[in-house]
Amino acid sequence: MSAPVLPLDPAERASLQRRTLVVLSASAVFGRAAMSIAFVVASLLTERILGSTTWAGVASAAITVGTALSSSALSTYMSRSGRRPGLVLGYVAAAIGASIAVFGGQLSFLVAYLLGLVLFGVGQGSTNLSRYAAADLADPLTRGKAIGYVVFASTIGAVGGPALSGVAASVGEWFGLDELVGAFGFSAGFFVLAGVMLFVWLRPDPLAAAGRVSGSRRTSSSEPVAGAVTADAVSNTGAAPVAESTFGESSGFSAGLAATMANPLSRLALAGLVVSQAVMVTVMTMTPLHMDAHDKPVGLIGWVLSAHTAGMFAFAPLAGWFADRFGRVPSVLVAAVILIVSTLMTAFAHEAPSYLMFPGLYLLGLGWSFGEVGSSALLTESVPETDQVAAQGAADLIKSVASGAGALASGVVFTMAGFHVLSALGVMASGLLLVVAFVRLRLDRLAMTV
């Protein structure tokens, strides 16, 4: 058992939370820029190496494999050492992976390229887990807003990354590299900057300050635990309050999965995370190939993806406010509705017209934002605090596996059946989430009237 953790008074907690949000947000800008600039060219470079679109989705699959493998591993490490070491480790691995991808892509060496993308995906794992770090010291009634704040801050990197694809191509060519390879060089630099920011400024560590690093305990059982759901919050979030004061006793994927599956609300949160991510990635991955097949210029493709990432991140504070004001389950339900509308639009975009691709991809991102923010807050609040970090890692691992499988299958579906069929599958998955969320909401409201 480690030394007791002194409780934070409200003023100290609020001050530390503000500082933590600033640092996490700044690092997320560069972490998300690193991911988004590479996504523009990843499938195109794979197609060039393989000479076929059939398995072009293997690039996104490799990235999501790295994200999946790292999500639970980094969460386990964080539960023992804190958020800062885990997030920094993820960005270092990603920078190495981006460098390997440059080598593999330039030489058309598929094995090296895919290995680099797997390590590259660890950076996405770090960026994704940073949203949970934003909730470590947050007030329960504004937890959705805190998560949304960090997601929103990613807007600059998410939108600016694809817009830099032309610059990256020119710089890469200046160094004698293929135009599609330069983006990964930029990504390596952005990952390094994100890691340095966290290493230098994320002090004290929010998870450690909350007394939730493995073996830590509070000196007073009467002191409210950071992140515990208050009685007033129960009616808003539907989560049960917890009162444990010893943390880090459960870690690893199996413990996190068991905690997640033990509660219908956390199961819904997992479904929201998985469906939102899988539908978004599956349709987004094939968008560049669909538009390229209809002779759309690379610049236009980049702007469509910028609109998509703007939808993902720019209105995250709105998603957070909605989740805090109206509840986590309604947020998941709204996410499903938006995803249905977006995939219906892309299903009818046979010739990739701009008037359908721009709003369709934008709404695809917005639906993901509502699902990501609302489901993340719901998951955090619906499992015991001793299991929160493990559950977060397990959920992100499952989300990434489903996303990777969807990305891998997307190339096959796109080649054999077309972009409209791929979008129709997204409509079906989002419809199932809508039904599950609606039933859960009705059951909760019926229980409140009894």
Residue pairs with C-beta under 8 A, 6 or more apart in sequence:
1 215
1 217
2 213
2 214
2 215
2 216
2 217
3 216
4 216
4 217
4 218
4 219
5 208
5 209
5 211
5 216
5 217
5 218
5 219
6 219
7 211
7 218
7 219
7 220
7 223
8 16
8 137
8 209
8 210
8 226
13 137
13 226
16 137
16 204
16 206
16 209
17 137
17 138
17 146
17 206
20 133
20 134
20 136
20 137
20 202
20 206
21 134
21 146
21 149
21 150
23 197
23 198
23 201
23 202
24 130
24 133
24 134
24 150
24 153
24 198
24 202
25 149
25 150
25 152
25 153
25 154
26 153
26 197
26 201
27 87
27 91
27 130
27 194
27 195
27 197
27 198
27 202
28 127
28 130
28 150
28 151
28 153
28 154
28 157
28 194
29 153
29 154
29 156
29 157
29 194
30 157
30 190
30 191
30 193
30 194
30 197
31 91
31 123
31 126
31 127
31 130
31 154
31 157
31 190
31 191
31 194
32 127
32 154
32 157
32 158
32 161
32 309
32 313
33 156
33 157
33 158
33 160
33 161
33 164
33 190
34 94
34 98
34 123
34 157
34 161
34 186
34 187
34 188
34 190
34 191
34 194
35 123
35 124
35 127
35 158
35 161
35 187
36 157
36 158
36 159
36 160
36 161
36 162
36 305
36 309
37 161
37 162
37 164
37 165
37 168
37 183
37 186
37 187
37 190
38 98
38 101
38 120
38 161
38 183
38 184
38 187
39 60
39 161
39 162
39 284
39 305
40 161
40 162
40 165
40 183
40 288
40 301
40 302
40 305
41 165
41 180
41 183
41 184
42 59
42 60
42 63
42 117
43 56
43 57
43 59
43 60
43 285
43 286
43 288
43 289
43 411
44 56
44 180
44 288
44 289
44 292
45 59
45 105
45 113
45 178
45 180
45 181
46 55
46 56
46 58
46 59
46 113
47 53
47 56
47 289
48 108
48 180
49 105
49 108
49 110
49 113
50 56
50 110
52 415
53 289
53 293
53 411
53 414
53 415
54 411
54 412
54 415
55 408
55 411
55 412
56 285
56 286
56 289
56 411
56 414
57 285
57 286
57 407
57 408
57 409
57 410
57 411
57 412
57 414
58 114
58 408
58 411
59 114
59 117
59 407
60 281
60 285
60 403
60 404
60 407
60 408
60 410
61 404
61 405
61 407
61 408
62 114
62 117
62 118
62 121
62 404
63 117
63 118
63 120
63 121
63 124
63 404
63 407
64 121
64 124
64 281
64 400
64 401
64 403
64 404
64 407
65 118
65 121
65 400
65 404
66 97
66 117
66 118
66 119
66 120
66 121
66 122
66 124
66 125
67 121
67 122
67 124
67 125
67 128
67 396
67 400
67 403
67 404
68 121
68 125
68 396
68 397
68 398
68 399
68 400
68 401
68 403
68 404
69 118
69 121
69 122
69 397
70 90
70 93
70 121
70 122
70 125
70 126
71 125
71 128
71 129
71 393
71 394
71 396
71 397
71 399
71 400
72 252
72 253
72 256
72 390
72 393
72 394
72 396
72 397
73 393
74 86
74 87
74 89
74 90
74 122
74 125
74 126
74 129
74 393
75 86
75 129
75 251
75 256
75 389
75 390
75 392
75 393
75 394
75 396
76 251
76 252
76 253
76 390
76 393
77 85
77 86
77 89
78 85
78 86
78 87
78 129
78 207
78 389
78 393
79 207
79 212
79 213
79 214
79 248
79 251
79 389
79 390
80 213
80 214
80 248
80 251
81 213
82 205
82 207
82 208
82 213
83 129
83 130
83 133
83 136
83 202
83 205
83 206
83 207
84 198
84 199
84 202
84 203
84 205
85 205
86 126
86 129
87 126
87 129
87 130
87 133
87 195
87 198
87 202
88 195
88 198
88 199
89 126
90 122
90 123
90 125
90 126
90 129
91 123
91 126
91 191
91 192
91 194
91 195
91 198
92 191
92 195
93 119
93 122
93 123
94 119
94 120
94 121
94 122
94 123
94 124
94 126
94 187
94 191
95 123
95 188
95 189
95 191
95 192
95 195
96 119
97 115
97 116
97 117
97 118
97 119
97 120
97 121
97 122
97 123
98 116
98 119
98 120
98 123
98 184
98 185
98 187
98 188
98 191
99 116
99 184
99 185
99 188
100 112
100 113
100 115
100 116
100 119
101 112
101 113
101 116
101 117
101 120
101 181
101 184
102 116
102 177
102 181
102 184
102 185
102 188
103 109
103 112
103 116
104 110
104 111
104 112
104 113
104 114
104 115
104 116
105 113
105 116
105 178
105 180
105 181
105 184
106 177
106 178
106 181
116 184
120 184
120 187
121 400
123 187
123 191
123 194
125 396
125 400
126 194
127 154
127 194
128 396
129 392
129 393
129 396
130 150
131 147
131 150
131 151
131 372
131 373
131 376
132 147
132 376
132 380
132 389
132 392
133 150
133 206
133 207
134 146
134 147
134 149
134 150
135 143
135 146
135 147
135 227
135 376
135 377
135 380
136 206
136 207
136 209
136 210
136 212
136 226
136 227
137 206
137 209
137 210
137 226
137 227
138 145
138 146
138 147
138 227
140 227
140 228
140 229
140 230
140 233
140 237
140 381
141 230
141 232
141 233
141 236
141 324
142 324
143 227
143 324
143 377
143 380
143 381
144 319
144 320
144 321
144 322
144 323
144 324
144 328
144 331
144 373
144 374
144 377
145 317
145 320
145 321
145 324
146 320
147 316
147 320
147 373
147 376
147 377
148 316
148 317
148 318
148 319
148 320
148 321
148 323
148 373
149 316
149 317
149 320
151 312
151 313
151 316
151 319
151 320
151 369
151 372
151 373
152 313
152 314
152 315
152 316
152 317
153 313
154 312
154 313
154 316
155 309
155 310
155 313
155 314
155 316
157 190
158 309
158 310
158 312
158 313
159 306
159 309
159 310
159 313
159 314
161 309
162 302
162 303
162 305
162 306
162 309
163 302
163 303
163 306
164 183
164 186
165 183
165 298
165 302
166 298
166 299
166 302
168 182
168 183
168 185
168 186
169 179
169 180
169 182
169 183
170 179
170 182
171 182
171 185
171 186
172 178
172 179
172 180
172 181
172 182
172 183
172 185
173 179
173 182
175 182
175 185
177 185
205 213
207 213
207 389
208 216
209 226
210 225
210 226
210 227
211 217
211 218
211 225
211 226
211 245
211 247
212 226
212 227
212 247
212 248
212 385
212 388
212 389
213 247
213 248
214 247
214 248
214 249
214 251
215 247
215 248
216 246
216 247
216 248
217 245
217 246
217 247
218 225
218 245
221 245
223 245
224 230
225 242
225 243
225 244
225 245
225 385
227 380
227 385
227 388
228 241
228 242
228 243
228 385
229 237
229 239
229 240
229 241
229 242
229 381
230 241
231 241
233 239
233 241
233 381
234 240
234 241
235 448
236 324
236 327
237 327
237 328
237 377
237 378
237 381
237 382
238 265
238 327
238 328
238 329
238 378
238 382
238 444
239 265
239 328
239 378
239 381
239 382
240 263
240 382
242 384
242 385
244 384
244 385
244 386
246 386
247 385
247 386
248 386
248 389
249 386
250 256
250 259
250 386
250 387
250 390
251 389
251 390
252 390
253 390
253 393
253 394
253 397
255 387
255 390
255 394
256 387
256 389
256 390
256 391
256 392
256 393
256 394
256 395
257 391
257 394
257 398
258 387
259 266
259 383
259 384
259 387
259 390
259 391
259 394
260 266
260 267
260 269
260 270
260 379
260 383
260 391
260 394
260 395
261 267
261 270
262 383
263 382
263 383
264 440
265 328
265 329
265 378
265 381
265 382
265 440
266 378
266 379
266 382
266 383
266 391
268 329
268 332
268 375
268 378
268 436
268 437
268 440
269 328
269 332
269 375
269 376
269 378
269 379
269 382
269 395
270 375
270 379
270 395
270 398
270 399
271 332
271 375
271 433
271 436
272 332
272 335
272 371
272 374
272 375
272 378
272 433
272 437
273 371
273 372
273 375
273 376
273 379
273 395
273 396
273 398
273 399
274 398
274 399
274 402
274 403
275 336
275 339
275 371
275 429
275 430
275 432
275 433
276 335
276 339
276 367
276 368
276 370
276 371
276 372
276 375
276 433
277 368
277 371
277 372
277 399
277 400
277 402
277 403
278 399
278 402
278 403
278 405
278 406
278 429
279 339
279 343
279 364
279 367
279 368
279 406
279 426
279 429
279 430
280 312
280 339
280 364
280 365
280 367
280 368
281 403
281 406
281 407
281 410
282 403
282 406
282 407
282 409
282 410
282 422
282 425
282 426
283 342
283 343
283 346
283 361
283 364
283 410
283 422
283 423
283 426
284 305
284 308
284 361
284 364
285 407
285 410
285 411
286 410
286 411
286 414
286 419
286 422
287 301
287 304
287 305
287 308
287 346
287 357
287 361
288 301
288 305
289 411
289 414
290 349
290 352
290 414
290 419
291 300
291 301
291 304
291 352
291 357
292 298
292 301
293 352
294 351
294 352
296 352
300 354
304 354
304 357
304 358
304 361
305 361
307 358
307 361
307 362
307 365
308 361
308 362
308 364
308 365
309 365
310 362
310 365
311 361
311 362
311 363
311 364
311 365
311 366
311 368
311 369
312 365
312 366
312 368
312 369
313 365
313 369
315 366
315 369
316 369
316 372
316 373
319 331
319 369
319 370
319 372
319 373
319 374
320 373
320 377
322 330
322 331
322 334
322 370
322 374
323 330
323 331
323 370
323 373
323 374
323 377
323 378
324 377
328 374
328 375
328 377
328 378
328 381
329 374
329 378
329 437
329 440
329 441
329 444
330 374
330 441
331 370
331 371
331 373
331 374
331 375
331 377
331 378
332 370
332 371
332 374
332 375
332 378
332 433
332 437
333 434
333 437
333 438
333 441
334 370
334 374
335 367
335 368
335 369
335 370
335 371
335 374
335 375
335 433
336 367
336 371
336 430
336 431
336 433
336 434
336 437
337 367
337 434
338 363
338 366
338 367
338 370
339 363
339 364
339 367
339 368
339 371
339 426
339 430
339 433
340 427
340 430
340 431
340 434
341 363
341 367
342 359
342 360
342 361
342 362
342 363
342 364
342 366
342 367
342 426
343 360
343 364
343 423
343 424
343 426
343 427
343 430
344 423
344 427
345 356
345 359
345 360
345 363
346 356
346 357
346 360
346 361
346 364
346 419
346 420
346 423
346 426
347 420
347 423
347 424
347 427
348 356
348 420
349 356
349 357
349 360
349 419
349 420
349 423
350 418
350 419
350 420
352 419
367 430
371 433
376 392
379 391
379 392
379 395
380 388
380 392
383 391
410 422
413 421
413 422
413 425
414 422
